[in-house]
Amino acid sequence: MCTFGQRFGVNKQFGFLLGGTWTAPIVASMTWSLTQAIGTDPATGNAVALTPTADLRSYNYYRTRYGFDTGIDYKFTPTTTAYVKGLYADFHDYGDTIVYTQRWRRLKTATPAVKAVNGNQLTFFCTNAE
């Protein structure tokens, strides 16, 4: 952020002000999303808690913001002032979401494969389930 201003003239009657700002942060986060279910242990017949799927989600946001401002004024008398002010601001917000989904099953072989692609979302699963 930067601001500069000055007054001119014999009685400092003319003034101007210029300012500007710019930022481009990258915001990222990663979360786990788990589902829960109740199943039966085939060996004992007891109820067991299961987590049949888990999503690992990665969020990346790219935000750019910049702006400029200006102002000029003129003092005709100590109580009378005329001024013109202006402001320009621009904001961009882009982002990516990547989802990796793991489903646990009893497998003959654990061969991961892509199940679906939807925009930036990829869904994986393991093939050759018993």
C-alpha positions in Angstrom: 0.0 0.0 0.0 1.3 3.4 -1.0 0.0 6.9 -0.6 1.5 10.2 -1.6 0.1 13.7 -1.3 1.2 17.3 -1.3 -0.2 20.9 -1.1 1.1 23.7 -3.3 0.6 27.5 -3.8 1.3 30.6 -1.8 -1.4 29.7 0.7 -1.2 26.0 0.1 -4.6 26.3 -1.7 -4.0 23.4 -4.2 -3.6 19.8 -3.1 -3.5 16.3 -4.6 -3.4 12.8 -3.2 -2.4 9.5 -5.0 -2.7 6.1 -3.6 -2.5 2.4 -4.6 -2.5 -1.1 -3.3 -1.8 -4.6 -4.7 -1.9 -8.1 -3.2 -1.8 -11.6 -4.7 -2.0 -14.1 -1.9 -2.3 -17.9 -2.5 -4.6 -19.6 0.0 -4.4 -23.4 0.3 -6.0 -25.9 2.5 -6.3 -29.7 2.7 -9.1 -31.7 4.5 -10.2 -35.2 5.0 -13.8 -36.1 4.6 -14.7 -39.6 6.0 -18.0 -41.6 5.7 -19.0 -44.0 8.4 -21.1 -47.2 8.4 -21.8 -50.1 10.6 -20.9 -53.6 9.3 -20.7 -57.1 10.7 -17.4 -58.9 11.4 -17.8 -62.3 9.5 -15.6 -64.1 12.0 -17.4 -63.1 15.2 -20.7 -61.7 14.0 -20.1 -58.5 16.1 -21.1 -55.1 14.8 -18.1 -53.0 13.8 -17.6 -49.4 12.7 -16.4 -49.0 9.2 -15.1 -46.1 7.1 -16.0 -47.3 3.6 -14.8 -44.1 1.8 -12.5 -41.2 2.5 -12.0 -38.1 0.5 -8.8 -36.1 0.6 -9.7 -32.6 -0.6 -7.2 -30.0 -1.7 -8.3 -26.4 -2.2 -6.1 -23.8 -3.8 -7.3 -20.2 -4.3 -5.5 -17.5 -6.2 -6.8 -14.0 -5.4 -5.4 -10.9 -7.0 -6.5 -7.5 -5.8 -5.3 -4.0 -6.8 -6.6 -0.5 -6.8 -5.8 3.1 -7.3 -7.2 6.3 -5.8 -6.7 10.0 -6.5 -8.0 13.3 -5.4 -7.4 17.0 -6.1 -8.7 20.0 -4.3 -8.6 23.7 -4.4 -9.3 26.1 -1.4 -10.9 29.3 -2.7 -11.3 30.6 0.9 -10.7 29.0 4.3 -14.3 27.8 4.3 -14.9 27.0 0.6 -13.2 24.0 -1.1 -13.8 22.3 -4.5 -12.6 18.7 -5.0 -12.6 15.8 -7.4 -11.9 12.2 -6.2 -11.6 8.9 -8.0 -11.2 5.2 -7.1 -10.5 2.1 -9.2 -10.4 -1.4 -7.7 -10.1 -4.8 -9.4 -10.5 -8.2 -7.7 -10.0 -11.7 -9.2 -10.8 -14.9 -7.4 -9.7 -18.2 -9.0 -9.5 -21.6 -7.4 -9.0 -25.3 -7.9 -10.5 -28.2 -5.9 -8.9 -31.6 -6.2 -10.7 -34.6 -4.6 -9.1 -38.0 -4.2 -11.6 -40.6 -3.1 -10.5 -43.9 -1.7 -12.9 -46.8 -1.3 -11.8 -49.8 0.8 -13.0 -53.3 -0.2 -11.7 -56.8 0.0 -9.5 -57.0 -3.1 -7.9 -59.8 -5.1 -5.4 -57.2 -6.3 -5.3 -53.6 -5.5 -5.3 -51.9 -8.8 -6.3 -48.2 -8.6 -8.1 -46.8 -11.6 -9.8 -43.5 -12.5 -13.5 -43.8 -12.1 -14.7 -40.3 -13.2 -13.4 -36.9 -14.2 -15.7 -34.0 -13.6 -14.0 -30.6 -14.1 -11.1 -30.6 -11.7 -12.5 -33.5 -9.7 -10.9 -37.0 -10.2 -12.6 -40.0 -8.5 -10.5 -43.2 -8.1 -11.5 -46.7 -7.1 -9.8 -50.1 -6.9 -10.8 -52.8 -9.3 -10.9 -56.6 -9.1 -13.1 -56.6 -5.9 -14.2 -60.0 -4.6 
